[in-house]
Amino acid sequence: MAEIIRTSMEDFKLKNVYSRELITGLATLVSTIYTPFQAQEFQDFVLDAAWNGRELKERMRHITLALRKYLPDKYADALQILRQAAPQCEGFPYLFFPDFVEQYGLEYEDISIPALELFTQFSSAEFVIRPFIIKKPEQIMAQMLAWAEHPNHHVRRLASEGSRPRLPWGMALKQFQRDPAPILPILERLKADESDYVRRSVANNLNDIAKDHPEVVLGIAKRWKGANPHTDWIVRHSLRTLLKRGNSEALALFGLRGNEGVTVSNLHCKDSSVAIGETTTFSFDLSVQKAGNIRLEYGVYYVKANGEASRKVFFIHEKEYAANTTAHITRKISFQQRTTRKHYAGVHRLTVIVSGIESAETSLAVTA
């Protein structure tokens, strides 16, 4: 058997995960399964003159197209070869296995769905299952409910993650934004799953639902809270958006109170301006007149490429304060460029948020 090809998330550097070595390894592996495979021509096709200019998703899709070109013409035959190769190709870069199904297998649910069950155990099929849900919602959601009892935690996670109404970078499931009822039996089945990987997906799914149907998620949270330590974590994480919005029912569920009698003063940044790539600090004074458990956060309105601003909220603490107490709080703000957030020059607003309510504001100039 060919040596297993593995790539961990620690090696992940955007499009460079699709290296020459990965393409060569893939070609060698497929050749051992399908002897007519033209390995060198496949590599030359993939690593063409436009390769260096392609970004992450473009590279993935280009590999999918190359597999279609050099594998057998019949979809079922090509899919069987990929099924044999998949267990030896583990990690994020191998999303082109399920992508192959999305591009060429939508009309063949009988063999495509079992293939996704296999592929998700080695990469992930959370994006690819979504067009199948849109096409045949009742049939595929019945399959997802069955997957929620699968022995492999990757498959159980697919049942939840694949049905999220607002999966980041994924196709929106607008029918579930309107009515999340078909998702709920799946989440019930997974609410005390032994895998943290699965439980995080359940919480994220509920958080998606809360953006459109807060009353549904609050009802579930009240019913689940206290049932199981794992489920309690899901409840807390699933209400994070409602907590950030200062929803009174969500706050009360965790013994948190509103911002009455809480004053934020002397909010200021250490530096009047900071360059992209640098770090600065800000501080403020908190005065609490009425005792209670308070949720404290801060928001940064990051300037985007088009000049508009988008708020990102950061947690400070949830803390029990005695009556008539004060606190001086300092935090860092980093403007280092990251793969998940690119910074742009401009005036950034900074706010302090008490139990979901912006209670003080200042500004900070970010320069190139």
N, C-alpha and C positions, 0 to 999 in steps of 0.2 A: 504493500500500500504506500502511496506517496506520502511524504512527510507532511504533517498538518501545517497549514499556513495560518498563522495567528497574527493579529494586529490588535493591540490594546488601545483603550482611549488615551493612555498616557502618550502614545506615539502620534496622536491625532494633531496634525498641523494643516488644517483645511485641505486644499486640493493636493498637497504633497503626499497625502496618504496613498494616492494613486501613483506610485513610483514605478520606474522601469522594472525594479526587482519584483514588485507585486504582479505586474503584467506577465513577466517571464514565468514566475511561479505558477500563475493561473494557466498559462498556455501549456506548460509541462504537465500539470495535473490533468487537464482535459484530454491531452494526448494519450495519457495512460488509460483513460476510460473509453475514448472514441478514437481509434487508431487512424481513421481518415482525416482527422483534424489537421489543418495546415497551420501548425504552430507559428512558424516564422512569418507567414503572410498575415496571420492574426495580429501578431505583435507590430508588424510594420503598419497595418491598418490603424491600430489603436494609437501608436506613437507617431502620428503623422506630423506634417509641418505645422498644423494648427494646435497641436497638443499643449504646448507651453502656454498658450494664450487662453486655454479653457479653464473655467473656474470649477469648483467642486462638483456641483450637480451636472454641469456640462460634461465633465470627465466621466462621471458615473453613467450618464445616458449614452455617451459615445461607446463605452465598453458594452453596454446592453446591445447597441446596434451591431457591434462587431460580433458578438456571440450569435445574434440572429443570422448574420451573413455567413459564418463559418460552421455553425452547427447544422444538423439535418433540416431540410425544409419543413417537414412535418412537425408541428408544434409539440405534439405528444412525445415524439422521439427526442427532440431537443430538450424538453423538460426533464425527461428521464435521465439524461446525461447530467444535467445540472443537479438533480436530486442526488445522484451518486457523488458529485463533487462537493456539495454543500457542507457535509460534516467536516470536511478538511479545510474549510474557508470560514474562519470565525472572526467576527468583529465588525465594527462600523463600516469599513470600506466595501464590504461585500453586499451592500444594499442593492447592487445590480442583479442579484439573484431574484429577490422579490420584484424588482423593477421589470425584469424580463416578463414576469407573469402579468403585471399591469399593462405592459405595452402590447402583449400578444395573446393573452389568455383570458380576456374578459368574457369571451363567448364559450369558454370551456370550463365552467364552474366545477364540473365533476372531477376534473383532474387538477385544476388550478388551486382550489381551496385546500385539498390535502397537501399540495406542494407548499403553500404558504404556512401551513401548520408545521411543516418540517423546516422551512427556511428561517422562520422567526426564531427558532431555537439556536441559530448561529449568527444571525444579523438582526433584522427586525422587519416585520410586515405591517407595522402600525399605520404607515402611509398608504400602502397598497390595498389593504382590505377595504378602504373607504369607498372607492368607486364600485366595488362589489355590493357594499351596503346600499348605496344610492340606487343601484340597478335592481336589486332584489332584497329589499330591507327585511321582510319577514323571514325569508329563507336564511339569510346570512346572520341575522340576529339570533335565530334559533341555534345556529352553529356556534356563535359566540357564547351563548349561554352554556352549551355543552363544553366548550373550551374552558370555561370557568372552573371546571372540575378536572382538568387535564393534570396528569402527574408532573408535567414539566412546568416550572414557574414562568418561563418565557412565554409559553402558550397561554397560561392563565393571565399573564399581564396583557397579552394581545387582546383578550376579551374586553378588558377595560380600556386600555390605551387606544385601541383601534376604534372604539365607539365614542371617544371624547367629542363633544360638540364643537370645541374650539381648539383642536390640537395645533400647537405652534408649528409652522412650516408645513402643515398638512391641509388637505382639502376640507373645508368646513362642511359639517353635517347639519344643514339648515333645518331639516325636518326634526332633528333632535333639539335644536335651539328653540323651535316652536313647541315641541312636546317631548320631554325627556323620558316619558314613561317606559319605552322599550329598553332603556339602559338600566333602569333601577333593579330588575331582578338579577342582573349580572353583578352589580355592586353589592347587593345583599348577600350573594353567594361568596363574595370575596372579602367581606368586611373584616374577617378575622384571619385572613390568609397568613400562613407561617412565614411567607417571604416579604421582607421589607420592600423589595423591588415591586411586588404586586401592590402592596398597601399604599405605596406612594402614588401609584397610578390611580387607584381608587380615589384617593384624596384629590388628586388633580382633576379627575373627571367631575367630582362633586363641585369643586371650585369653578369649573367651566359652567356647570349647570346653575350655580348660584348667581352668575352674572345675568342670567335671563329669568331665573325662577328662584329668587332667594327664599320664598316661603316653602318651597319643596325641600330645599337643603336644610333649612332650619328645622323643619319637621323631622327629617331623618336624623339630624344631629341630636335633637332632644330624645329621640327614641334609642339611639345607639349609645349615647354617653353613659359611661359606667358599666357597659356590658362586658368589656374586655379591654385590657391595657393597650393592645394593638389597635383596637377600634377607637379608643379614646384619642390616640395620636392622629388617626384619620380624621376624626371630628374636628380637632383643633386645626389641622392643616387645610381641611376643606373649607373652613370659614375664614381663611386669611383675607380674601378680598372684602368680605362683609365687615371684618374687623377693621381693615384699613379705611373703609367707608364710614366707620362709626355707627354701624347698625346696632341699635339699642338691644335687640334680642340676642344678637351674637355676643355683644359685650357682657350682658347679664348672665349668659350661659356659663361664662368663665369667671364670674364674680368681679367683672371690671365695671367701673362706673364712667359716666360721661366727664366732660371737662368743666363742669360747674365748680366754681371756687378754686380753679387752677389758673395761675397767671404765669406767662412766660415773658421775661424781660431781659434787656441787655444782650440781645442776640447780635453777635457780630463775628466777622471772619478775622482771623489773625492778619491776613494779607488782603489788600484791596484788589489785587489781581494775582492770577496764577497762570503759568504757562502750561500748555498741553504737555503731559508727561510728568508733571510735578504733583506734589501733594501739599495740602495746607490743612489748617484746623479751624474749627469754629467753636464758640462756646455760648452758653446762655444760663440764666438763672431761672429756677423753677420755684414757685411759691404755691403751697397747698394749704388752703384754709380748712377744708373738710376732709377728714380721714377717709381713706379708701384705696382700692387697688387700681392703679392707673397704667394705661398702655401709652407708651411714649415712642414716637418715631420722628424721623425727619424726611423731608422730600427735597429732591433736587430737580429743578426743571432744566433738563439738558437741552441745549440748543442743537437742532438737527441740521442736516446739510442744506435744507431749504429755508433755514432761518427761523422756523417755528420751534416751539418748545414742547417737550414731552416729560411728564413727571415720573420719576422713579422714587419709590418709597423705601426707606431703610429702617429697620427695627433698632431701637435703642434698648428698651427694657419694659417689662411689666413688673411693677413694684408696688408693695403696700406702703403707703405714706401715712404717717400720723398727722393729726390736725395741726395746723399752724407750724409747718416745717418748710424749710428752704433747702435747695440743693443747687450746686454749681456743676454744670455738665459740659464736658469738652469731647469733641469727636473729630476724627480725621476725614478729609475728603480727598480721594485720589483721582487724578485726571490722566492716569496712565492709559494708553491705548490698549484695548483688549479685543479679542475675537468677538466677544458678545456685545461690546459697546465702543463705538468710535466717537471721539470727542471732536467738537468744532468750536472755533473761536466765537465769542459773543458774551453778552451779559446773561448769567445764569441766576435764576431765583432760587433761594434757599428758604425753606419753611420748617417750623417745628410743629408737629402734629400731636395733639393730646386727644386720645380716644377717638381718633378719626377726624378731628376738627383742626384745621390749620389755625394756629394761635399766635404766630409771630412770623415775620418775614424780613429778609434782607436780600442783598444781591452781591454777586461776585463776578468780576470780569475775568474771563478766560481768554488768554491770548495765544496766538500761534507762535 
